[in-house]
Amino acid sequence: MIAHPTRLNYLIVPEIQGHRGARALRPENTIPGLAHALAIGVDAIEFDVTLAADDSLILAHDLTVDTQTIRDSAGFCGQPWRSLTLAQIATLDAGDRQPASPYEETFQAVPGTGVPTLDQVCKLFNEVRAPYVALSVELKTHPSWPDEDVRTLTLRALVALAAHDLAGQARILAFDWRVLRHAEEAAPDVPRVALVEPTTWMPGSAWQAGLDPADYGAGPETGLAGTAEAARDIGATWLSPWDPMTTPELITAARKYGLGTVPWTVNDPARMAELIDLEVAGIVTDYPDVLRHVLAARGASLPTPIALPWPSGTPDWAPRPD
C-alpha cells in the first residue's frame, strides 16, 4: 500500500480504488475516465491492459472488441484485440457506453475518445503529478494463450512502467496467475494482486498457473478461504476476490498469510460499510465518489482530489479516433 501523507487515519481505512477509472461516471479504460477518477480523489486506479497485434499495450477489459463500450465503423467489433494493429485500433471510439445500464443515472459519455495505450496512461499520471495514487494494472490474458504471450505482456508492461518512473507506485493484477509468476521473476519489488472469481476458482481450473483449487479445498460451496493460501503460494501480495466471495473467513485467512483483501466490484453503500468494518485493505468500486462519502461519514480522512491542468478535464494529446 502506498503511504499517502494526507491520510492520517486513526482507524483502519481501506483504499478507494476506482474500477476501470470510474466506470459508472465516465467511459471505462480511457484517459478521460482515469482523469475523472483522479479528480474525484482516489488511492488507486484499476485499469485493464492487453496486447495488440504488434505487441503494443492497450487498455481493454475484454479480449475482443466489445460493442457496449466501443463504437466501430470498420467492422472490428467482435475481433480479438490481439489481431488488430495500433493503426486499426486508432479508428475506434471508446467514449460511450451503449446501453449505459446499469449506470444510466450517472454515466456521462465523452464522444471522440480513443483507446489509449499504457504509455499514454503513464503520461497522464506524470502530467497530473499523482505520486500517491497507485496504478493497479490488470493484465488481461486467457489460459489458452501461449505462455510466451503471457510473458511478453507482463514484461512489456513492467518495462513501460519503469520507463516512466512509475514502477514504484504500480501493482500487477491478474486472474491468470502465470502473470504473477512472470512479474515476480522480472520485478519482485512490484506488488502482485491475485484476482479470483467462481469461474476461475474451481477444481481443475487452468487459471492458477498449475495450482489446483481442489488441493485448497475448493468445491461447489466450500473452499473460499483456500484462495488465500493459494495466493500466498503463488507469491501474491494481495488477494482480490469477487465481492460475494469475500466472507469474514476469507478475510481472516488472507490476514493469516499476510495478504490484504481487496474485494471487487462494490457499489452498494451498505456493503461498503460492512467491508470497512471487516477491515479490508481496499475496495474496488465503479463509484469512488460514493465510497468517499461512506468513509467521510465515519470520520476517515480521504485522498486529496487532483486538480486537473486541462479546462476540459482531458489533455489535448489524449487519443481520438482517426
Order of alpha helices (4+ residues) and beta strands (2+ residues): beta-alpha-beta-beta-alpha-alpha-beta-alpha-beta-alpha-beta-alpha-beta-alpha-beta-alpha-beta-alpha
